[in-house]
Amino acid sequence: MIDLEQRLLDAIDTDEIVELAARLIGAGGENPGGTEESVVAVLAEHCGVLGFEVDIEEVAAGRPNIIVSVGGAEDPGVLFIGHSDVVPAGGGWSTDPFVATTSGGRLYGRGACDMKGGLAAVVVAMAALKSCGAVGSAPVSLACLVDEEDTGLGIRAFVSAPATRSYVQCVVAEPTDLVTITGCRGAANLEIAVTGRSAHAGQPRNGRNAVSAAARIVVLIDSMAASLQSGAHPILGPATWNVGTIVGGTGTSMVADRCTITADRRLLPGENARDIAKRLHEDIVSAGIVTEGIGVSVSVAMEMPGFSTSMDSPIVDAAVTAVTDATGFRGTDVWTASCDGGFVARDMGIPVVVLGPGQIETEAHQPDESVSVQQLCDSARAYALLASRILARPGVMTKS
């Protein structure tokens, strides 16, 4: 291993990662709630002391994105993506969820795994790159964005903003147990509003029952879900439908004049939620569900695009070999979850992998959330190696 890389590894301070992650946990950021501003304040203060360039952009009242960077802006560099919000703490905790604790080699607190630990690991890796002189005319940036756990306000604002820096590769620092994730399906939340005409239940023919119409729509969606198997992605598998809620009517003795269905539609790369909503409405009309007295509208409440990065992409090789050299081979996989990386791939045209400390299925979004302290250190080491190698070979690394 070359001298620069050894110096990078030696510059990673585990205690610094844990201390910063603990401060980020203590800042909260529950979503729904719109309270990410306190998390951004911690990041801004810490990165300012380190001499990073700090840019803060408010995307909604009290909800700022923060982009911290080292290196110049003349050439394309490396982008890390994270988010400042966490899911609500909920009950069942052994300790205060927003007072970080360490025990048995693990850091505990809401967001320890998803993803305050990953944010801290990226910042410490960037500090090592800066202190070791591994950055030059190309930036290494961390975009820490609001609202990832809900509607994606932060990432949508970030990808649509005028570019001040350019990037050749992107790493989303979500928890993957240090497995390099090369693709994931996207997600869309659709709302189907059905209107009818109210009448007394003793004379139902005088009304038009929105709940009955909605039931027919649920059956239609189930049939559409079955048909998706034939169009499966070779790596990510098929798109899926799931009806999550159905709420309607005002009383048992009344014909229901309204009903609302919410449905989850997992998206394959290249699929557009609004096109799917339009096709669903067309299928509902074709099925004869929209009749005199029954109206249906379909809207997109949330969309997160999917992505798939070729196994031949240099970012995949860079991620896997960096993890191998930092801690041992962890391999590659794809996600059934979704993340902000889909927006980067679709709207910025940048190859993306997801790579970070912690296990999203078993450690995140639950009471006593935690992450391995060793994995926090390992991920920071891998991030530093990955970024330094991309910066050292920009002509090679632009291949996607």
DRENMI-866040 format. One line per 4 residues: number of its first residue (from 1); their letters; for each residue x, y, z of C-alpha. Coordinates in steps of 0.25 Angstrom, whole numbers, plus 5000, padded with zeros to 4 digits. Layout:
N
NUM> a> X,Y,Z  ...
//
This chain:
400
1> midl> 5000,5000,5000  5006,5013,4996  5010,5023,5007  4999,5033,5005
5> eqrl> 4988,5022,5007  4995,5017,5019  4995,5032,5025  4980,5033,5021
9> ldai> 4977,5020,5029  4986,5025,5041  4979,5038,5041  4965,5032,5044
13> dtde> 4962,5034,5058  4951,5025,5064  4948,5034,5076  4946,5046,5067
17> ivel> 4936,5038,5059  4928,5034,5071  4929,5048,5078  4923,5054,5065
21> aarl> 4912,5043,5063  4908,5045,5078  4907,5060,5076  4898,5058,5063
25> igag> 4889,5048,5071  4887,5058,5082  4883,5068,5072  4870,5060,5068
29> genp> 4864,5063,5055  4851,5054,5056  4843,5054,5043  4832,5056,5042
33> ggte> 4835,5069,5050  4844,5077,5041  4854,5078,5052  4867,5076,5044
37> esvv> 4873,5090,5046  4879,5086,5060  4887,5074,5053  4891,5084,5042
41> avla> 4897,5093,5052  4905,5082,5058  4911,5079,5045  4913,5093,5041
45> ehcg> 4921,5096,5054  4929,5084,5053  4933,5085,5038  4936,5100,5040
49> vlgf> 4946,5097,5050  4952,5086,5041  4954,5097,5030  4943,5091,5021
53> evdi> 4936,5100,5011  4921,5100,5017  4909,5103,5008  4895,5104,5015
57> eeva> 4883,5104,5006  4869,5105,5013  4859,5097,5005  4847,5099,5014
61> agrp> 4845,5108,5027  4855,5102,5037  4859,5091,5028  4873,5094,5022
65> niiv> 4882,5085,5013  4897,5086,5016  4908,5083,5006  4922,5082,5012
69> svgg> 4934,5081,5003  4949,5080,5003  4958,5082,4991  4956,5091,4979
73> aedp> 4944,5092,4969  4952,5093,4956  4951,5078,4953  4940,5067,4955
77> gvlf> 4941,5060,4969  4934,5051,4978  4921,5053,4984  4916,5046,4997
81> ighs> 4901,5047,5000  4894,5046,5014  4882,5051,5021  4880,5059,5034
85> dvvp> 4866,5054,5038  4863,5041,5046  4850,5034,5048  4842,5037,5061
89> aggg> 4848,5030,5073  4836,5024,5078  4835,5015,5090  4842,5003,5096
93> wstd> 4856,5009,5098  4865,5005,5109  4871,5019,5110  4868,5033,5105
97> pfva> 4868,5031,5090  4875,5045,5088  4886,5043,5098  4896,5035,5091
101> ttsg> 4903,5023,5099  4914,5013,5096  4914,4999,5101  4920,4986,5097
105> grly> 4927,4992,5085  4914,4999,5080  4908,5013,5079  4893,5014,5083
109> grga> 4883,5025,5080  4873,5029,5069  4880,5030,5056  4893,5023,5061
113> cdmk> 4891,5014,5049  4882,5022,5040  4890,5030,5038  4898,5039,5048
117> ggla> 4909,5029,5049  4911,5029,5034  4911,5044,5033  4922,5045,5044
121> avvv> 4930,5034,5037  4929,5042,5024  4933,5055,5031  4945,5049,5038
125> amaa> 4950,5042,5025  4949,5056,5018  4957,5062,5029  4968,5051,5027
129> lksc> 4968,5054,5012  4970,5069,5015  4981,5067,5025  4989,5057,5017
133> gavg> 4988,5066,5004  4980,5056,4996  4971,5067,4990  4974,5077,4980
137> sapv> 4966,5083,4969  4955,5074,4970  4945,5074,4981  4941,5063,4991
141> slac> 4927,5067,4997  4917,5062,5006  4903,5067,5003  4894,5065,5016
145> lvde> 4880,5066,5012  4867,5068,5019  4854,5060,5018  4860,5047,5013
149> edtg> 4851,5039,5022  4838,5045,5017  4836,5052,5004  4850,5056,4999
153> lgir> 4850,5071,4999  4865,5071,5001  4870,5063,4990  4860,5069,4980
157> afvs> 4865,5082,4984  4879,5078,4983  4879,5071,4969  4871,5083,4963
161> apat> 4880,5094,4968  4890,5101,4959  4903,5093,4960  4915,5100,4966
165> rsyv> 4923,5087,4966  4923,5075,4957  4925,5060,4961  4929,5047,4954
169> qcvv> 4924,5037,4965  4915,5037,4977  4914,5029,4989  4902,5029,4998
173> aept> 4906,5026,5012  4894,5018,5016  4895,5006,5025  4899,4994,5017
177> dlvt> 4908,4986,5026  4919,4991,5017  4914,4983,5006  4915,4991,4993
181> itgc> 4900,4993,4988  4900,4994,4973  4885,4997,4971  4872,4998,4977
185> rgaa> 4857,4999,4973  4851,5013,4975  4838,5015,4982  4825,5023,4979
189> nlei> 4813,5026,4988  4801,5028,4980  4787,5033,4986  4775,5029,4979
193> avtg> 4763,5038,4983  4749,5032,4979  4736,5040,4980  4722,5035,4980
197> rsah> 4708,5040,4984  4703,5039,4998  4689,5033,5001  4681,5026,5012
201> agqp> 4686,5011,5013  4672,5007,5013  4671,5012,4998  4685,5009,4993
205> rngr> 4681,5010,4979  4679,5025,4981  4694,5027,4983  4707,5023,4977
209> navs> 4716,5015,4987  4731,5020,4987  4735,5009,4996  4730,4998,4986
213> aaar> 4737,5005,4975  4750,5006,4983  4749,4991,4986  4749,4989,4971
217> ivvl> 4761,4997,4969  4768,4989,4980  4765,4976,4972  4770,4983,4959
221> idsm> 4783,4987,4966  4785,4973,4971  4783,4968,4957  4793,4978,4952
225> aasl> 4803,4973,4962  4803,4959,4957  4806,4964,4943  4819,4971,4947
229> qsga> 4826,4958,4949  4828,4957,4934  4835,4970,4933  4845,4967,4944
233> hpil> 4859,4975,4944  4870,4965,4942  4877,4969,4955  4866,4976,4963
237> gpat> 4855,4967,4961  4841,4972,4958  4833,4984,4961  4823,4982,4972
241> wnvg> 4809,4988,4976  4804,4988,4990  4791,4995,4995  4795,5001,5009
245> tivg> 4782,5008,5014  4767,5009,5010  4759,5019,5017  4745,5023,5013
249> gtgt> 4730,5026,5017  4724,5034,5029  4714,5024,5035  4709,5010,5034
253> smva> 4695,5015,5030  4700,5023,5019  4704,5020,5005  4719,5025,5005
257> drct> 4722,5037,4997  4737,5037,4998  4748,5027,4999  4763,5028,4999
261> itad> 4773,5017,4995  4788,5019,4997  4797,5009,4990  4812,5007,4989
265> rrll> 4818,5004,4975  4833,5000,4975  4840,5006,4963  4850,5000,4953
269> pgen> 4861,5009,4948  4855,5018,4937  4841,5017,4942  4833,5030,4945
273> ardi> 4823,5031,4956  4814,5040,4948  4814,5031,4936  4810,5020,4945
277> akrl> 4799,5028,4952  4793,5032,4938  4793,5018,4934  4786,5013,4946
281> hedi> 4775,5024,4944  4774,5019,4930  4772,5005,4934  4762,5009,4945
285> vsag> 4754,5016,4934  4755,5004,4924  4750,4995,4935  4737,5002,4936
289> ivte> 4739,5007,4950  4737,5021,4947  4722,5023,4944  4711,5033,4946
293> gigv> 4713,5038,4960  4727,5031,4963  4739,5039,4960  4754,5035,4962
297> svsv> 4767,5043,4963  4781,5038,4964  4792,5046,4970  4807,5044,4973
301> amem> 4809,5047,4988  4824,5043,4988  4834,5038,4977  4848,5033,4979
305> pgfs> 4854,5027,4966  4862,5014,4966  4876,5012,4960  4885,5001,4955
309> tsmd> 4900,5003,4953  4908,4993,4945  4917,4984,4951  4928,4988,4941
313> spiv> 4927,5003,4946  4939,5008,4953  4932,5013,4965  4928,4998,4968
317> daav> 4942,4994,4967  4947,5005,4975  4937,5003,4986  4939,4988,4987
321> tavt> 4955,4989,4987  4954,5000,4997  4946,4992,5007  4955,4980,5004
325> datg> 4968,4988,5007  4962,4995,5019  4956,4983,5026  4954,4971,5017
329> frgt> 4944,4967,5006  4930,4970,5008  4924,4967,4994  4913,4974,4986
333> dvwt> 4898,4973,4986  4885,4980,4982  4875,4986,4991  4860,4984,4992
337> ascd> 4859,4998,4999  4861,5011,4993  4870,5023,4995  4873,5037,4990
341> ggfv> 4884,5031,4981  4873,5029,4970  4871,5044,4969  4886,5046,4967
345> ardm> 4887,5035,4956  4875,5040,4949  4876,5055,4950  4891,5057,4951
349> gipv> 4895,5045,4942  4906,5041,4952  4909,5026,4955  4904,5022,4969
353> vvlg> 4907,5012,4980  4902,5011,4994  4912,5008,5005  4912,5010,5019
357> pgqi> 4913,5005,5034  4901,4997,5040  4891,4987,5036  4878,4994,5032
361> etea> 4869,4982,5034  4873,4978,5048  4878,4991,5054  4871,5003,5048
365> hqpd> 4857,5009,5051  4855,5001,5064  4857,5003,5079  4871,5003,5084
369> esvs> 4876,5006,5070  4891,5004,5069  4904,5002,5061  4917,4995,5062
373> vqql> 4928,5005,5066  4938,4997,5058  4929,4998,5046  4929,5013,5048
377> cdsa> 4944,5013,5047  4945,5003,5036  4935,5011,5027  4943,5024,5029
381> raya> 4956,5017,5025  4949,5011,5013  4943,5025,5009  4957,5031,5010
385> llas> 4963,5021,5001  4952,5021,4991  4952,5036,4989  4967,5037,4988
389> rila> 4967,5027,4977  4956,5033,4970  4963,5047,4971  4976,5040,4966
393> rpgv> 4970,5034,4953  4960,5044,4949  4961,5040,4934  4959,5026,4937
397> mtks> 4948,5028,4947  4939,5035,4939  4935,5022,4931  4921,5018,4936
//
